[in-house]
Amino acid sequence: MNPIIRFDQVSVAVREKTILSNISFALFPGEKTVLCGKSGSGKSSVLRAFIGLHAVAGGVYFQQMQLTPASVHTIRSATAYIGQEPILGAETVREALLLPFQFKIHRNQRPPDARLGEVLNRLHLTVDILKRKCSRISGGEKQRIALARGLLLGKSLYLLDEITSALDAESKQAVFDVFSDPQLTVLSVAHDTEWLARCDRILELDAGRLVRERTYGNA
Ligand SMILES: Nc1ncnc2c1ncn2[C@@H]1O[C@H](COP(=O)(O)OP(=O)(O)OP(=O)(O)O)[C@@H](O)[C@H]1O
């Protein structure tokens, strides 16, 4: 089986400062992997490197395809990247959810309202949020709306940056339930021990280096 994500000796430098150093790992279909480590250790940079937001030295691969200026669009289209403060790109939540379906490639997949409600409920949100302004919803709500958009598009690869840190217990459980789906592959950043316990693998970073790989409970 080929990995969905592979980093082969990846380094990233921003303005001559090395922020990732020689990172190698692979993520296989259906796996849930979490990056942990101190603040500033490079966790979010790993996610950003995968979607081409950093210039990288070394190889970043999606399936067998290397990340290059020519492939970056394909990689982004296949991935649901949920950053700490997602930009939803629309005025209302309904518009944000339907935004990708305006484009030709997804036009005939436009979900009916019932489907929007179903996905929102799965994430412990109600349909009332559809008419709210994106500028007036919380960071945790924005992340769940970005997640809902990924689910509506049928994406199977999720890059999640601290998506449970701002959530109450019920919303967090809803997110856990969504990602208990064995079809979904997840590369996440988290500190939350409950999230770590649900992941197959924990990659620990320290000062931009991958220093340890373990499963929960195995120190
Ligand atoms: N665009 C950038 N320009 C300059 N420095 C950057 C940039 N992006 C990241 N860095 C630096 O790279 C290092 C790693 O940042 P990163 O956001 O990946 O850390 P993190 O482990 O995710 O931190 P946190 O847990 O606080 O979110 C930090 O020192 C950060 O200041």
The ligand as a Gaussian input file, in Angstrom:
#p B3LYP/6-31G(d) Opt

LIG

0 1
 N        5.911000      32.633000       7.826000
 C        6.785000      32.617000       8.836000
 N        7.706000      33.594000       8.959000
 C        8.613000      33.586000       9.954000
 N        8.670000      32.630000      10.904000
 C        7.776000      31.650000      10.839000
 C        6.780000      31.577000       9.812000
 N        6.024000      30.485000      10.018000
 C        6.509000      29.909000      11.131000
 N        7.549000      30.594000      11.611000
 C        8.358000      30.249000      12.804000
 O        8.607000      28.862000      12.717000
 C        8.560000      28.268000      13.988000
 C        7.541000      27.133000      13.969000
 O        6.230000      27.690000      13.839000
 P        4.926000      26.781000      13.860000
 O        3.746000      27.689000      13.735000
 O        5.075000      25.693000      12.882000
 O        5.025000      26.170000      15.343000
 P        3.945000      25.339000      16.169000
 O        4.691000      24.199000      16.768000
 O        2.788000      24.990000      15.308000
 O        3.546000      26.391000      17.281000
 P        2.165000      26.620000      18.120000
 O        1.962000      25.372000      18.938000
 O        2.484000      27.812000      18.955000
 O        1.063000      26.859000      17.113000
 C        8.234000      29.361000      14.982000
 O        9.438000      29.815000      15.560000
 C        7.607000      30.429000      14.103000
 O        7.836000      31.704000      14.662000

